[in-house]
Amino acid sequence: VQLQASGGGLVQAGGSLRLSCAASRTIFSINIMGWYRQAPGKQRELVADITSGNITNYADSVEGRFTISRENAKNTVYLQMNSLKPEDTAIYYCNFRADRSRGYYDYWGQGTLVTVSS
C-alpha cells in the first residue's frame, strides 16, 4: 500500500494551498490520519492529525490557519492551508496509523513540497 500526497507548490505569503493524501488501496482500521512537515535543517514535526472520531489536533504554529479533514470511504486526508507564511515552507508528509492486533502500523506518504515566498 502506498500513500500518494499531492497539492504542494509555490505560493506567496498569505496565499492558500490544499494538500491531499490517498491510499493506493483500502487500509483497514485506520485510527489517526495526520500531516507532518520537515523544513531544511529541522526535525520532522506534527502539523495536524485527526482521529477516526474526527477529533482534531493542531500544532500551535498552524492553529487557526490550517484545517485537517478526512474521507474514510476514500482513505483520504486533506490539509487546507490558509494565510501561509514563509516559515510554513517544508516537505509535508501524510501519515496513516492503523490499529493492528499487536499495536499499530504507520503508513507514510512520499512527501509534497510547499514553498511560501515572502
DSSP file with accessible surface (Angstrom, degrees, kcal/mol):
  #  RESIDUE AA STRUCTURE BP1 BP2  ACC     N-H-->O    O-->H-N    N-H-->O    O-->H-N    TCO  KAPPA ALPHA  PHI   PSI    X-CA   Y-CA   Z-CA
    1    1 A V              0   0   59      0, 0.0     2,-0.4     0, 0.0    22,-0.0   0.000 360.0 360.0 360.0 134.4    0.0    0.0    0.0
    2    2 A Q        -     0   0  138    105,-0.1    22,-2.6     2,-0.0     2,-0.5  -0.918 360.0-140.4-120.5 147.4    1.3    3.5   -0.9
    3    3 A L  E     -Ab  23 109A   7    105,-0.6   107,-0.8    -2,-0.4     2,-0.6  -0.930  16.8-157.7-103.7 127.4    0.2    6.9    0.2
    4    4 A Q  E     -A   22   0A 111     18,-2.9    18,-1.9    -2,-0.5     2,-0.3  -0.921   7.0-165.9-111.3 112.5    0.1    9.5   -2.5
    5    5 A A  E     +A   21   0A   3     -2,-0.6     2,-0.3    16,-0.2    16,-0.2  -0.735  15.4 163.1 -96.0 145.4    0.4   13.1   -1.4
    6    6 A S  E     +A   20   0A  61     14,-2.6    14,-2.4    -2,-0.3   106,-0.1  -0.943  36.0  72.7-150.4 168.6   -0.4   15.9   -3.8
    7    7 A G        +     0   0   35      1,-0.3    11,-0.3    -2,-0.3    -1,-0.1   0.325  60.3 131.3 106.5  -6.2   -1.2   19.6   -3.8
    8    8 A G        +     0   0   28     12,-0.1     2,-0.3     9,-0.1    -1,-0.3  -0.182  23.5 119.0 -72.0 170.9    2.1   21.2   -2.9
    9    9 A G  E     -e  114   0B  30    104,-0.8   106,-2.9   103,-0.1     2,-0.5  -0.988  60.9 -49.5 164.0-166.5    3.6   24.0   -4.8
   10   10 A L  E     +e  115   0B 129     -2,-0.3     2,-0.3   104,-0.2   106,-0.2  -0.871  53.9 163.9-103.3 129.6    4.9   27.6   -4.7
   11   11 A V  E     -e  116   0B  24    104,-2.6   106,-2.5    -2,-0.5     2,-0.2  -0.983  35.3-111.4-143.7 151.6    2.6   30.2   -3.2
   12   12 A Q  E >   -e  117   0B 146     -2,-0.3     3,-2.3   104,-0.2    72,-0.2  -0.482  51.4 -81.5 -79.1 155.2    3.1   33.8   -2.0
   13   13 A A  T 3  S+     0   0   49    104,-2.5    72,-0.2     1,-0.3    -1,-0.1  -0.281 120.3  30.4 -54.5 136.4    2.8   34.6    1.7
   14   14 A G  T 3  S+     0   0   55     70,-3.2    69,-0.6     1,-0.3    -1,-0.3   0.246  99.3 115.2  93.8 -11.5   -0.9   35.0    2.6
   15   15 A G    <   -     0   0   21     -3,-2.3    69,-2.4    69,-0.2     2,-0.3  -0.089  57.7-122.2 -83.6-174.1   -2.0   32.5    0.0
   16   16 A S        -     0   0   60     66,-0.2     2,-0.3    67,-0.2    66,-0.2  -0.931  20.6-179.6-133.4 152.4   -3.6   29.1    0.3
   17   17 A L  E     - C   0  81A  33     64,-2.1    64,-3.3    -2,-0.3     2,-0.5  -0.978  16.2-146.2-143.4 154.5   -3.0   25.5   -0.7
   18   18 A R  E     - C   0  80A 125    -11,-0.3     2,-0.3    -2,-0.3    62,-0.2  -0.978  14.3-159.5-125.6 118.2   -4.9   22.3   -0.2
   19   19 A L  E     - C   0  79A   0     60,-2.8    60,-2.3    -2,-0.5     2,-0.3  -0.724   6.8-168.5 -93.7 146.0   -3.0   19.1    0.3
   20   20 A S  E     -AC   6  78A  30    -14,-2.4   -14,-2.6    -2,-0.3     2,-0.4  -0.958   6.9-172.3-130.1 151.6   -4.5   15.7   -0.3
   21   21 A a  E     +AC   5  77A   0     56,-1.9    56,-2.3    -2,-0.3     2,-0.4  -0.944   8.7 178.1-146.2 122.5   -3.3   12.2    0.5
   22   22 A A  E     -AC   4  76A  36    -18,-1.9   -18,-2.9    -2,-0.4     2,-0.2  -0.945  27.0-121.3-126.7 148.0   -4.9    9.0   -0.6
   23   23 A A  E     -A    3   0A  17     52,-1.6   -20,-0.2    51,-0.4     3,-0.1  -0.591  19.7-129.6 -84.9 146.3   -4.0    5.3   -0.2
   24   24 A S  S    S+     0   0   79    -22,-2.6     2,-0.3    -2,-0.2    -1,-0.1   0.734  90.8   1.1 -69.4 -22.8   -3.4    3.2   -3.2
   25   25 A R  S    S-     0   0  164    -23,-0.2    -1,-0.1    50,-0.1    -2,-0.0  -0.954 103.3 -59.0-154.5 171.7   -5.9    0.6   -1.9
   26   26 A T        -     0   0   86     -2,-0.3     2,-0.5    -3,-0.1    -2,-0.1  -0.290  42.3-162.9 -61.9 131.9   -8.1    0.2    1.1
   27   27 A I        -     0   0    8     -4,-0.0     3,-0.5   -26,-0.0     2,-0.2  -0.981  15.1-141.4-112.8 126.6   -6.4    0.2    4.5
   28   28 A F  S    S+     0   0  150     -2,-0.5    71,-0.0     1,-0.2     0, 0.0  -0.544  72.4  15.5 -89.5 152.1   -8.5   -1.2    7.3
   29   29 A S  S    S+     0   0   78      1,-0.2    70,-2.9    -2,-0.2     2,-0.5   0.825  71.3 176.1  60.7  38.6   -8.7    0.0   10.9
   30   30 A I  E     +F   98   0B  17     -3,-0.5    68,-0.3    68,-0.3    -1,-0.2  -0.625   4.3 172.9 -72.0 124.1   -7.1    3.5   10.3
   31   31 A N  E     +     0   0B  48     66,-3.0    21,-0.5    -2,-0.5     2,-0.4   0.886  60.4  23.9 -95.1 -61.2   -7.3    5.3   13.6
   32   32 A I  E     -F   97   0B  41     65,-1.2    65,-3.2    19,-0.2     2,-0.4  -0.891  57.8-169.3-115.8 134.4   -5.3    8.5   13.1
   33   33 A M  E     +FG  96  50B   0     17,-2.5    17,-2.7    -2,-0.4     2,-0.3  -0.961  24.7 164.9-113.0 139.2   -4.6   10.4    9.9
   34   34 A G  E     -FG  95  49B   0     61,-2.8    61,-2.5    -2,-0.4     2,-0.4  -0.940  34.5-131.3-150.4 168.8   -2.1   13.2   10.0
   35   35 A W  E     -FG  94  48B   0     13,-3.0    12,-2.9    -2,-0.3    13,-1.7  -0.992  23.0-179.3-124.0 134.0    0.2   15.6    8.3
   36   36 A Y  E     -FG  93  46B  50     57,-3.2    57,-2.9    -2,-0.4     2,-0.3  -0.831   8.1-157.4-121.1 163.3    3.8   16.2    9.3
   37   37 A R  E     -FG  92  45B  14      8,-2.5     8,-2.9    -2,-0.3     2,-0.4  -0.991   8.5-160.5-143.5 154.6    6.4   18.5    7.9
   38   38 A Q  E     -F   91   0B  70     53,-2.2    53,-2.3    -2,-0.3     6,-0.2  -0.959   9.2-162.4-137.4 116.4   10.1   18.8    7.7
   39   39 A A    >   -     0   0   24      4,-0.4     3,-2.4    -2,-0.4    51,-0.1  -0.581  45.3 -74.6 -90.6 158.0   11.9   22.1    6.9
   40   40 A P  T 3  S+     0   0  114      0, 0.0    -1,-0.1     0, 0.0     3,-0.1  -0.267 119.1   5.6 -55.1 127.7   15.5   22.2    5.8
   41   41 A G  T 3  S+     0   0   91      1,-0.2     2,-0.3    -3,-0.1    -3,-0.0   0.530 113.8 100.3  78.2   6.2   17.8   21.5    8.8
   42   42 A K  S <  S-     0   0  144     -3,-2.4    -1,-0.2     1,-0.0     2,-0.1  -0.814  74.7-102.9-122.4 163.1   15.0   20.8   11.1
   43   43 A Q        -     0   0  172     -2,-0.3    -4,-0.4     1,-0.1     2,-0.2  -0.435  46.5 -91.7 -79.1 156.5   13.3   17.7   12.5
   44   44 A R        -     0   0   94     -6,-0.2     2,-0.3    -2,-0.1    -6,-0.2  -0.467  50.8-169.1 -65.5 138.0   10.0   16.3   11.3
   45   45 A E  E     -G   37   0B  85     -8,-2.9    -8,-2.5    -2,-0.2     2,-0.3  -0.950  26.1-104.1-132.7 152.7    7.2   17.8   13.3
   46   46 A L  E     +G   36   0B  48     -2,-0.3   -10,-0.3   -10,-0.2     3,-0.1  -0.573  30.9 177.5 -73.5 131.4    3.5   17.1   13.6
   47   47 A V  E     -     0   0B   0    -12,-2.9    12,-2.6     1,-0.4     2,-0.3   0.833  63.6 -31.1 -96.6 -51.5    1.3   19.7   11.8
   48   48 A A  E     -GH  35  58B   0    -13,-1.7   -13,-3.0    10,-0.2    -1,-0.4  -0.974  54.2-168.4-164.0 152.2   -2.1   18.3   12.4
   49   49 A D  E     -GH  34  57B  28      8,-2.2     8,-2.2    -2,-0.3     2,-0.4  -0.963   6.2-155.9-145.3 164.9   -3.9   15.0   12.9
   50   50 A I  E     -GH  33  56B   5    -17,-2.7   -17,-2.5    -2,-0.3     6,-0.2  -0.996  13.6-138.7-143.8 133.2   -7.5   13.7   13.1
   51   51 A T    >   -     0   0   33      4,-2.3     3,-2.2    -2,-0.4   -19,-0.2  -0.327  35.5 -99.6 -86.1 172.8   -8.9   10.6   14.7
   52   52 A S  T 3  S+     0   0   67    -21,-0.5   -20,-0.1     1,-0.3    -1,-0.1   0.744 127.0  56.1 -63.9 -21.1  -11.5    8.2   13.4
   53   53 A G  T 3  S-     0   0   56    -22,-0.1    -1,-0.3     2,-0.1     3,-0.1   0.206 122.1-109.1 -93.1  13.5  -13.9   10.1   15.6
   54   54 A N    <   +     0   0  100     -3,-2.2     2,-0.5     1,-0.2    -2,-0.1   0.743  65.7 152.0  64.5  28.7  -13.0   13.4   13.9
   55   55 A I        -     0   0  119      2,-0.0    -4,-2.3     0, 0.0     2,-0.3  -0.801  31.2-153.4 -85.9 126.9  -11.1   14.8   16.8
   56   56 A T  E     -H   50   0B  61     -2,-0.5     2,-0.4    -6,-0.2    -6,-0.2  -0.713  16.0-169.5-107.6 156.2   -8.5   17.2   15.5
   57   57 A N  E     -H   49   0B  80     -8,-2.2    -8,-2.2    -2,-0.3     2,-0.4  -0.995   8.5-170.4-143.9 134.5   -5.2   18.3   16.9
   58   58 A Y  E     -H   48   0B  30     -2,-0.4   -10,-0.2   -10,-0.2     2,-0.1  -0.952  27.8-111.5-129.3 148.0   -3.0   21.1   15.6
   59   59 A A    >>  -     0   0   22    -12,-2.6     3,-1.7    -2,-0.4     4,-1.3  -0.468  36.2-117.6 -66.5 146.9    0.5   22.4   16.2
   60   60 A D  T 34 S+     0   0  154      1,-0.3     3,-0.3     2,-0.2    -1,-0.1   0.853 112.0  62.3 -56.9 -34.3    0.3   25.8   17.8
   61   61 A S  T 34 S+     0   0   58      1,-0.2    -1,-0.3     3,-0.0   -14,-0.1   0.679 114.1  31.6 -69.9 -17.2    2.1   27.4   14.8
   62   62 A V  T X> S+     0   0    0     -3,-1.7     3,-2.5   -15,-0.2     4,-2.1   0.468  83.3 129.0-118.3  -5.6   -0.8   26.5   12.5
   63   63 A E  T 3< S+     0   0  115     -4,-1.3     4,-0.1    -3,-0.3   -15,-0.0  -0.260  81.3  14.3 -54.8 130.2   -3.8   26.7   14.7
   64   64 A G  T 34 S+     0   0   75      2,-0.4    -1,-0.3     1,-0.1     3,-0.1   0.262 124.7  61.5  87.7 -11.8   -6.5   28.8   13.2
   65   65 A R  T <4 S+     0   0   29     -3,-2.5    17,-2.0     1,-0.2     2,-0.3   0.695  97.4  52.5-113.3 -34.0   -4.8   28.8    9.7
   66   66 A F  E  <  -D   81   0A   3     -4,-2.1    -2,-0.4    15,-0.2     2,-0.4  -0.824  60.5-164.3-108.0 148.8   -4.9   25.1    8.8
   67   67 A T  E     -D   80   0A  75     13,-2.5    13,-3.0    -2,-0.3     2,-0.4  -0.990   4.4-158.9-133.9 125.7   -7.8   22.7    8.7
   68   68 A I  E     +D   79   0A   5     -2,-0.4     2,-0.3    11,-0.2    11,-0.2  -0.800  18.8 164.7-101.8 143.1   -7.4   18.9    8.5
   69   69 A S  E     -D   78   0A  49      9,-1.7     9,-3.0    -2,-0.4     2,-0.3  -0.960  16.4-151.9-148.7 166.4  -10.3   16.7    7.3
   70   70 A R  E     -D   77   0A  25     -2,-0.3     2,-0.5     7,-0.2     7,-0.2  -0.982  14.5-152.3-144.6 153.1  -10.7   13.1    6.2
   71   71 A E  E > > -D   76   0A  74      5,-2.9     5,-1.9    -2,-0.3     3,-0.9  -0.924  13.6-170.8-122.4 100.4  -12.9   11.0    4.0
   72   72 A N  G > 5S+     0   0   77     -2,-0.5     3,-1.3     1,-0.3    -1,-0.1   0.879  82.9  58.7 -62.4 -38.9  -12.9    7.5    5.4
   73   73 A A  G 3 5S+     0   0  107      1,-0.3    -1,-0.3     2,-0.1   -47,-0.0   0.781 114.9  38.1 -62.6 -25.7  -14.6    5.9    2.4
   74   74 A K  G < 5S-     0   0  128     -3,-0.9   -51,-0.4     2,-0.2    -1,-0.3   0.355 104.6-126.4-104.5   3.0  -11.8    7.1    0.2
   75   75 A N  T < 5 +     0   0   19     -3,-1.3   -52,-1.6    -4,-0.4     2,-0.4   0.933  66.2 138.8  49.9  48.7   -9.0    6.5    2.6
   76   76 A T  E   < -CD  22  71A  12     -5,-1.9    -5,-2.9   -54,-0.2     2,-0.4  -0.965  39.4-166.7-130.9 142.4   -8.1   10.2    2.1
   77   77 A V  E     -CD  21  70A   0    -56,-2.3   -56,-1.9    -2,-0.4     2,-0.3  -0.954   9.9-160.6-126.1 146.9   -6.9   13.0    4.3
   78   78 A Y  E     -CD  20  69A  25     -9,-3.0    -9,-1.7    -2,-0.4     2,-0.4  -0.888  10.3-160.3-124.9 155.4   -6.8   16.7    3.4
   79   79 A L  E     -CD  19  68A   0    -60,-2.3   -60,-2.8    -2,-0.3     2,-0.6  -0.910   7.5-161.5-137.1 108.4   -5.0   19.7    4.8
   80   80 A Q  E     -CD  18  67A  61    -13,-3.0   -13,-2.5    -2,-0.4     2,-0.6  -0.826  12.3-165.9 -88.2 120.8   -6.4   23.1    3.9
   81   81 A M  E     +CD  17  66A   0    -64,-3.3   -64,-2.1    -2,-0.6     2,-0.3  -0.947  11.1 173.5-116.0 115.7   -3.7   25.7    4.5
   82   82 A N        +     0   0   58    -17,-2.0   -66,-0.2    -2,-0.6   -67,-0.2  -0.766  59.5  23.2-115.4 164.2   -4.6   29.4    4.6
   83   83 A S  S    S-     0   0   69    -69,-0.6    -1,-0.2    -2,-0.3   -67,-0.2   0.902  84.5-160.0  48.6  49.4   -2.7   32.5    5.4
   84   84 A L        -     0   0    2    -69,-2.4   -70,-3.2    -3,-0.2   -69,-0.2  -0.257   7.4-158.2 -65.1 146.2    0.5   30.8    4.6
   85   85 A K    >   -     0   0   90    -72,-0.2     3,-2.5   -71,-0.1     4,-0.3  -0.862  31.4-110.2-120.8 156.6    3.8   32.1    5.9
   86   86 A P  G >  S+     0   0   51      0, 0.0     3,-1.9     0, 0.0    30,-0.4   0.848 117.4  63.5 -55.3 -32.6    7.4   31.7    4.7
   87   87 A E  G 3  S+     0   0  128      1,-0.3   -48,-0.0   -48,-0.0    -3,-0.0   0.566  88.5  69.8 -72.1  -5.9    8.0   29.6    7.8
   88   88 A D  G <  S+     0   0    0     -3,-2.5    -1,-0.3    28,-0.0     2,-0.2   0.534  70.6 120.9 -83.1  -6.6    5.5   27.1    6.6
   89   89 A T    <   +     0   0   37     -3,-1.9     2,-0.3    -4,-0.3    26,-0.2  -0.402  40.9 105.8 -60.7 123.5    7.9   26.1    3.8
   90   90 A A  E    S- I   0 114B   3     24,-2.0    24,-2.8    -2,-0.2     2,-0.6  -0.964  75.9 -80.2-178.1 170.8    8.7   22.4    4.2
   91   91 A I  E     -FI  38 113B  62    -53,-2.3   -53,-2.2    -2,-0.3     2,-0.5  -0.871  47.3-146.6 -89.0 128.4    8.1   19.0    2.8
   92   92 A Y  E     -FI  37 112B   0     20,-3.1    20,-2.1    -2,-0.6     2,-0.4  -0.858  14.0-167.6-103.0 129.9    4.8   17.8    4.0
   93   93 A Y  E     -F   36   0B  36    -57,-2.9   -57,-3.2    -2,-0.5     2,-0.3  -0.935  10.9-142.7-117.5 136.3    4.2   14.1    4.7
   94   94 A a  E     -F   35   0B   0     -2,-0.4    15,-2.3   -59,-0.2     2,-0.4  -0.686  16.6-165.2 -94.8 155.0    1.0   12.3    5.3
   95   95 A N  E     -FJ  34 108B   4    -61,-2.5   -61,-2.8    -2,-0.3     2,-0.5  -0.999  11.7-165.8-142.1 132.6    0.7    9.5    7.8
   96   96 A F  E     -FJ  33 107B   0     11,-2.1    11,-3.0    -2,-0.4     2,-0.6  -0.992   9.3-160.3-116.6 125.8   -2.0    6.9    8.4
   97   97 A R  E     -FJ  32 106B  68    -65,-3.2   -66,-3.0    -2,-0.5   -65,-1.2  -0.929  12.0-167.2-107.6 116.5   -1.8    5.0   11.7
   98   98 A A  E     -FJ  30 105B   0      7,-2.8     7,-2.4    -2,-0.6   -68,-0.3  -0.855  21.4-118.7-108.3 136.9   -3.7    1.7   11.6
   99   99 A D  E     - J   0 104B  76    -70,-2.9     2,-0.3    -2,-0.4     5,-0.3  -0.498  34.8-176.9 -70.4 138.3   -4.6   -0.4   14.5
  100  100 A R  E >   - J   0 103B  97      3,-2.6     3,-1.9    -2,-0.2   -71,-0.0  -0.879  42.0 -99.9-131.4 166.5   -3.2   -3.9   14.5
  101  101 A S  T 3  S+     0   0  127      1,-0.3     3,-0.0    -2,-0.3    -2,-0.0   0.805 123.2  36.0 -60.7 -27.0   -3.5   -6.9   16.8
  102  102 A R  T 3  S-     0   0  246      2,-0.0     2,-0.5     0, 0.0    -1,-0.3  -0.115 135.7 -62.6-119.1  36.1   -0.2   -6.1   18.5
  103  103 A G  E <  S-J  100   0B  41     -3,-1.9    -3,-2.6     2,-0.0     2,-0.3  -0.958  81.4 -48.2 130.5-117.0   -0.3   -2.3   18.4
  104  104 A Y  E     -J   99   0B 132     -2,-0.5     2,-0.4    -5,-0.3    -5,-0.2  -0.954  33.3-136.3-151.9 169.8   -0.3   -0.2   15.3
  105  105 A Y  E     -J   98   0B 133     -7,-2.4    -7,-2.8    -2,-0.3     2,-0.5  -1.000  17.2-142.4-135.3 134.5    1.3    0.2   11.9
  106  106 A D  E     -J   97   0B  39     -2,-0.4     2,-0.4    -9,-0.2    -9,-0.2  -0.850   9.9-165.0-100.3 128.1    2.3    3.6   10.3
  107  107 A Y  E     -J   96   0B  39    -11,-3.0   -11,-2.1    -2,-0.5     2,-0.4  -0.907  11.7-161.5-105.8 140.8    2.0    4.3    6.6
  108  108 A W  E     -J   95   0B 101     -2,-0.4  -105,-0.6   -13,-0.2   -13,-0.2  -0.955  10.8-135.9-125.9 142.3    3.9    7.3    5.2
  109  109 A G  B     -b    3   0A   8    -15,-2.3  -105,-0.2    -2,-0.4     3,-0.1  -0.364  30.3-110.0 -82.9 172.6    3.5    9.2    2.0
  110  110 A Q        -     0   0  100   -107,-0.8   -17,-0.1     1,-0.2  -106,-0.1   0.604  61.0-108.5 -82.9 -12.2    6.4   10.3   -0.1
  111  111 A G        -     0   0   12    -17,-0.1     2,-0.4     1,-0.1   -18,-0.2   0.159  20.9-132.6  98.7 144.3    6.1   14.0    0.7
  112  112 A T  E     - I   0  92B  21    -20,-2.1   -20,-3.1  -106,-0.1     2,-0.4  -1.000  23.6-122.9-134.5 134.3    5.0   17.0   -1.2
  113  113 A L  E     - I   0  91B  99     -2,-0.4  -104,-0.8   -22,-0.2     2,-0.5  -0.628  21.8-170.2 -85.4 129.1    6.9   20.3   -1.2
  114  114 A V  E     -eI   9  90B   0    -24,-2.8   -24,-2.0    -2,-0.4     2,-0.5  -0.982   4.8-175.3-116.0 123.3    5.3   23.5   -0.1
  115  115 A T  E     -e   10   0B  47   -106,-2.9  -104,-2.6    -2,-0.5     2,-0.6  -0.985   5.1-167.9-122.5 123.7    7.2   26.7   -0.7
  116  116 A V  E     -e   11   0B   7     -2,-0.5     2,-0.3   -30,-0.4  -104,-0.2  -0.950  10.2-154.4-113.8 118.4    6.0   30.0    0.6
  117  117 A S  E      e   12   0B  43   -106,-2.5  -104,-2.5    -2,-0.6    -2,-0.0  -0.652 360.0 360.0 -92.9 149.3    7.6   33.1   -0.8
  118  118 A S              0   0  137     -2,-0.3    -1,-0.1  -106,-0.2   -33,-0.0  -0.331 360.0 360.0 -89.7 360.0    7.7   36.4    1.1
